[in-house]
Amino acid sequence: MLVLDDASPELGWSEELAAFCKERQVMYYRTPRNLGIPRNVSLGLLTAVKRGYDYVVISNSDVLYPAGLMSAMLPVVNRPKVGSVTAWSNNVSIYSLPNLDPNENLHSQDVVDWLHATVNGYFGDAAMDIPAGISFCILIPTSVVEDVGIMDPCFGRGYCEETDWSLRSLNAGYRICLAPGAFVFHHGRGSNLDAGLVSLNATTVPENEAIIDLRYPQFRSQVDAFIHSGILARAHADALGHIVRSAARQFGYSLEVGWISRADHKESDVRVCLSPDGFSSSAQVTFRGFCLDIPFDPKDAGGSIRAYFECEPNSINVFDRGKGAAQLAEAFPEQVTRAHRNYPSKI
């Protein structure tokens, strides 16, 4: 492992980091002056080539890696003509797995390990071809670095340099892939926001995007075509479905029957929210900030729930009256509790 300290201005931080790396026998280098992200990344790429590494991972500092990450990514990068593999994440540009508040719900090593194992159990070593890689966690064979080259320093302090590199690799005949079977937590924008590289409400640097537009005028339409292809939407739906079903089987789940969502629950709980009138053809499942609408047959409430989760609910909390509430109470008589019973139930 190589830790590159890009001349951090924070007093005492470099000395502390150097001591940390020395204690753990990790390679450490501090640049004489701040180079910016593209040049600093290029320094890492060239070091990997010079030292004879087979692969190099470009990594942000605001990430949590799961156990077994490389075991999931290496089979993907070793597929024919793959030039780079980006891990999946809660914060990976357009590919992000949607979550209401990932920094609150997912920022835990145990949770990241569980999510990685869960998506890997479903997707395995599948490879998704994508328009461009994201260098928060991107795995590249050093042979590809030797062929394509390093990051272009024209991108200054950073942003869009990995898009340029990815598209150069594509033009050289390599595939750009995402590994849906590898999950990495990414806080996002931590160091760049503090350094003033991006403003509070911005997610990119417009000047650098202009360079991409000039060099690759078809890129934006290629991204739009990818989004509208349905490939990403299907992957999101498959991943979220597998996550909530796996969590329900492992940790249990509850049915919440009421007109409004209740706040008195833990984010680690799997909750299925249902309307009490029994007319809705879908139900919303929530787990650690992940939300998913699942198919629901109002004529067979119990059968729909059992078919989707393949296990019984731990509890059914009935908050409001209605045909659907009565049907669920009949389907799962032993699990029903009427913690709150409001009247009138709907206005």
Residue pairs with C-beta under 8 A, 6 or more apart in sequence:
1 26
1 27
2 26
2 27
2 28
2 29
2 44
2 47
2 48
3 17
3 21
3 26
3 27
3 28
3 29
4 29
4 31
4 40
4 43
4 44
5 14
5 17
5 18
5 28
5 29
5 30
5 31
6 31
6 34
6 35
6 36
6 37
6 40
7 14
7 30
7 31
7 32
7 33
7 34
7 35
8 14
8 17
8 30
9 34
14 30
17 28
18 28
18 30
20 26
21 27
21 28
22 28
29 43
31 40
31 43
35 43
36 153
36 155
36 156
36 157
36 158
37 151
37 155
37 157
37 158
37 159
37 161
38 151
38 152
38 153
38 155
38 156
38 158
38 161
39 151
39 153
41 58
41 135
41 150
41 151
41 161
42 150
42 151
42 153
44 56
44 58
45 56
45 58
45 140
45 142
45 145
45 150
45 151
46 150
48 55
48 56
48 142
48 145
49 56
49 142
49 145
49 146
53 142
54 141
54 142
55 74
55 77
55 139
55 140
55 141
55 142
56 139
56 140
56 142
56 145
57 137
57 138
57 139
57 140
58 135
58 137
58 138
58 140
58 162
59 136
59 137
60 135
60 136
60 137
60 186
60 191
61 190
61 191
62 186
62 187
62 188
62 189
62 190
62 191
63 136
63 137
63 184
63 185
63 186
63 187
64 107
64 108
64 109
64 112
64 184
64 185
65 112
65 137
65 184
66 112
66 113
66 115
66 116
66 117
66 182
66 183
66 184
67 113
67 116
68 116
68 117
68 120
69 87
69 116
69 182
69 184
70 139
72 116
72 120
72 125
72 179
72 181
72 182
73 85
73 87
73 139
73 179
73 182
74 139
75 125
76 82
76 85
76 125
76 126
76 127
76 177
76 179
76 181
76 182
77 84
77 85
77 139
77 140
77 141
77 177
79 127
79 175
79 177
81 173
81 174
81 175
82 127
82 174
82 175
82 177
83 140
83 141
83 144
83 148
83 166
83 169
83 170
83 172
83 174
83 175
83 176
84 133
84 138
84 139
84 140
84 144
84 166
84 169
84 174
84 176
84 177
85 127
85 133
85 138
85 139
85 140
85 177
85 178
85 179
85 182
86 92
86 95
86 130
86 133
86 134
86 135
86 136
86 137
86 138
86 139
86 176
86 177
86 178
86 179
87 136
87 137
87 138
87 139
87 178
87 179
87 182
87 183
87 184
88 95
88 97
88 119
88 178
88 179
88 180
88 181
88 182
88 183
88 184
88 239
89 95
89 96
89 97
89 136
89 137
89 183
89 184
89 185
89 186
90 96
90 97
90 99
90 102
90 106
90 185
90 186
91 102
91 136
91 186
91 187
91 188
92 134
92 136
92 178
92 186
93 134
94 223
94 227
94 232
95 130
95 134
95 178
95 232
97 183
97 236
97 239
97 240
97 290
98 236
98 240
98 290
98 291
99 105
99 106
99 288
99 289
99 290
100 289
100 290
100 291
101 289
102 185
102 289
103 187
104 267
104 289
105 111
105 267
105 288
105 289
106 112
106 115
106 185
106 288
106 289
107 185
107 187
111 185
111 288
112 183
112 184
112 185
115 183
115 243
116 182
116 183
116 184
118 183
118 242
118 243
118 246
118 247
119 180
119 181
119 182
119 183
119 239
119 242
119 243
120 181
120 182
120 183
121 242
121 246
122 181
122 238
122 239
122 242
123 179
123 180
123 181
123 238
123 239
124 181
125 179
125 181
126 179
126 180
126 181
127 175
127 177
127 178
127 179
128 177
128 178
128 179
128 180
128 231
128 232
128 235
129 175
129 176
129 177
130 176
130 177
130 178
130 226
131 166
131 176
131 219
131 222
131 223
131 226
132 162
132 163
132 166
132 167
132 176
132 219
132 223
133 162
133 163
133 165
133 166
133 176
133 178
134 162
135 161
135 162
136 184
136 186
136 188
137 184
137 186
138 162
144 169
144 174
147 172
148 165
148 168
148 169
148 172
148 174
149 165
149 168
150 165
151 161
151 162
151 164
151 165
152 161
152 164
152 165
154 211
155 161
155 164
155 208
155 211
156 205
156 207
156 208
157 195
157 197
158 192
158 197
158 205
158 208
159 192
159 197
159 198
159 204
159 205
159 208
160 204
160 205
160 208
160 209
160 211
160 212
161 208
163 212
163 219
164 211
164 212
164 215
166 176
167 212
167 215
167 216
167 219
169 176
170 176
180 235
180 239
189 198
189 203
192 198
193 200
197 205
198 204
198 205
212 219
213 219
213 220
226 232
237 292
240 290
240 291
240 292
241 292
241 294
243 287
243 290
244 270
244 285
244 287
244 290
244 292
245 308
245 309
245 310
247 253
247 270
247 287
247 288
248 270
248 287
248 309
248 311
249 309
249 310
249 311
251 268
251 269
251 270
252 270
252 313
252 314
253 269
253 270
253 271
253 272
253 285
253 309
253 313
253 314
254 269
254 270
254 271
254 272
254 313
254 314
254 315
254 316
254 317
255 271
255 272
255 274
255 305
255 313
255 315
255 316
255 317
255 328
255 332
255 335
256 262
256 271
256 272
256 273
256 274
256 317
256 319
257 274
257 275
257 276
257 316
257 317
257 318
257 319
257 320
257 322
257 324
257 325
257 328
258 273
258 276
258 317
258 318
258 319
258 320
258 340
259 275
259 276
259 319
259 320
259 345
259 346
261 273
262 317
262 319
265 271
267 287
267 288
267 289
268 287
268 288
269 287
270 285
270 286
270 287
271 285
271 286
271 287
272 283
272 284
272 285
272 294
272 305
272 313
273 283
273 284
273 285
273 286
274 280
274 283
274 296
274 301
274 324
274 328
275 322
275 324
276 318
276 319
276 320
276 321
276 322
276 323
276 324
276 325
276 345
277 322
277 323
277 324
277 346
278 298
278 301
278 322
278 323
278 324
278 325
278 327
279 298
279 323
279 324
280 296
280 298
280 324
281 295
281 296
281 297
281 298
282 293
282 294
282 295
282 296
283 293
283 294
283 296
283 304
283 305
284 291
284 292
284 293
284 294
285 291
285 292
285 293
285 294
286 292
294 308
295 304
295 308
296 304
296 305
297 303
297 304
298 324
298 327
301 324
301 327
301 328
301 331
302 327
302 328
302 330
302 331
302 332
303 331
305 313
305 331
306 312
312 332
312 335
313 332
313 335
314 335
315 335
315 337
316 328
316 329
316 332
316 335
316 336
316 337
317 337
317 338
317 339
317 340
318 325
318 328
318 329
318 336
318 337
318 338
318 339
318 341
319 339
319 340
319 341
319 342
320 341
320 342
320 345
320 346
321 341
321 343
321 345
322 345
328 336
329 336
